[in-house]
Amino acid sequence: MRKRFCHILGVGMLLAGADAYAQETKSKFWQKFNPDSLVSRPLHVLPLPVFRTSPETGFQAGISVDYFFNADTLPTTRNSYAWIQALYSTRRQLVVEPAWQVFTKNEKYFLRGKGGYVIFSENFWGVGNQTLAEDDYLSASYNRTYFQGDFYRKTKGKLFLGLTSYFSDVRSVKFDNEERLNEIDPFLGSEANRIVGIGPSVLWDYRNDAFSPTRGWYANAHYRQHFAGLGSTFEYNDQFLDVRKYFPLNAKSLLGLQGVGHFTQGHVPFHDLPRLGGYTIMRGYTHGRFRDRQLWSAQAEYRRNLGRFLVAAAFVSAGGVAPEIKDFTFSTTRYSGGAGLRILINRQMNLYTRLDFAVTSDRTTGFYFRIFDAF
């Protein structure tokens, strides 16, 4: 009897110990992998698999490696990032692109840019507002090496002055149905070309955060000249303006406004014309569905916190393209709108990923999954 009691007692202690160990293991696992813990971890390197699909690229797969850092120990210096992505598609398209946005110590300098090499094809509907039908496009393929970089020096407050530069070398330009080119207005860039440009740029950046701002304002303008003396095939000038303002409405919500103008004069190749659409503004339109020498667009986005990890967003935008500024009209203005979610990735960096769905006045749609807010 005594032996049986000791046996039962021993088994009971063993089970109790096992249960305590399981609870402790579960507790440690939860402490390590609960949502609060995950978003509070220091974030430096973020490798992500990339999967995309679109009519012009087919199915794309690859990898993106993002590096987040702060060049200073002072809280007044905003966070920086650099990333590189490599993608390959079922249509034998290759994309290798790095990008960066860096604030140096005390924000004395600000460097921003992107570049890369692409073996690419894009849908081309023509130039202007009178284009081919949505499902009746041409396919333009080419090899391109490019670099676009801005270098700024802080002068006073949050005012930065600097230079903007651009290089693009396009080779092996082909259209899938060249005999149909006479159906659209004449354009430049149907043959190999090189573009080189440089010019002054100014930046005011009073946003409280570079990744997901909730208050402040931002304005960026540049004038860039591309001319034969630098090696350009085509000569033209390029003026760009981007203005943003963020209004906190209460502790949980804000309204963001953005206006963009992109104006060119001269002989601009089709792949460098201002383009309507994309994943930041005029969402829902394929980037380049409408393109011309002049472009304007504006958008408003409402964001509201749904808790510690989620933010809901709703947005509307309007914009248009024209050969000359005087040709902008209400009849050629296009509209888009949509909604989405922002999911917190890292609390220290205030870094979100966003999922957006948009629909346009031309009845096209777009779904976007990106890191960073749209603006």
C-alpha positions, 0 to 999 in steps of 0.5 A: 500500500505504501509503495503504491502511494509513493508511486502515485505521489511520484507520478503526480509530482512528475506530471505537476513538474511537466505541467509547470515546465509546459506553462513556463515554456508557453509563457516564455514563448508568448513573451517572445512572440506575442504581438507587442513583443514582435513589434517592439523588437529592434528592427534593422534588417528585414528580408521579404519574399516578393510576389507580384502579378500584373498584365505587363509583367506576368507573375514576378517573384524575388526578394527584397532586403530592407535595412533600417537605421538611425545615423544619430543617437539624438531623437531629433534625427529621423530614421533612414533606410536602404533597400535592394530588390531582385525580381524575375518574371514569367515573361523573362523580365529582370529587375535589380533595384536599390533605393535609399533615404538617409539623414546623416548625424543631426540631419546635416545632410540628406541623401535620397535616390534609386537606381538599377538595371531592368530587362522590362516590358510595359503596357503602352497606350500612347501619349495624352488623353486620346489613347488606345482602349484599356485592353488594346495596348501595345507592349514596349520592351527594353533594357534600361540602366538608370540612376536618380539621386538627390543630395541636400545640405541643411541650411536653416531649420528644416530647409535643405538645399541641394542638387538633383541628378538623373541618368538613364540608358535605354537599349533594345527598344521593341514594340510587339506590334510596330505596324500599329504605332501609326494608330497613336500620336507620334512620340520620342524614344522608340529607339535606343537613347541616353538621358543625363540631367542635373539641376537645383533642388530645394526641400522643406521637411517639417514632418514629425516622422519620415516613415509615417508622419502624423503632423507637419508639412513637406515641400520638395521642388526641383528644376533639372536640365537634360542637354547634349553637352552632358551626353543626352540624346534628347534635350528637355527640362523637368520641373517637379513640385510635391507638397504635403500637409498633415492635420491631426484631427484628434488623438486617433485620426488625421487627414493628410493632403498632397499635391503634385505637379510635374511639368516638362518642356522640350523633347521628352522620350515616352519612358520619361514622360510624367505618368499618372497612376501608381502605388502612391497617388492616383492609385487604381491606375496603372503607372503610365496608363496616361502620360504627357508632358504636363501632369497634376494630381492631388489626394486626401487620405483619412487615417484612424487608429483601430488599436495598437497595431492597425490603422484604417485608411480611406483616400480620394484623388484627382489628376490629369495630363496634357501637352501644355498647362493651358490644356488642363480641363475638367473633362480630362480630369480623372478620379480614384478612391479606395480604402485600406489597412496599415499594419504595424511592423515596428513600434520604435521605427513607427513602420507600417505595411499597407494594403490598399484597394482602389477603383478609378473613374475609368473603372479600373482597379488596383490592389497594393501591398507595400511597406510605408504609407503612400505619403 
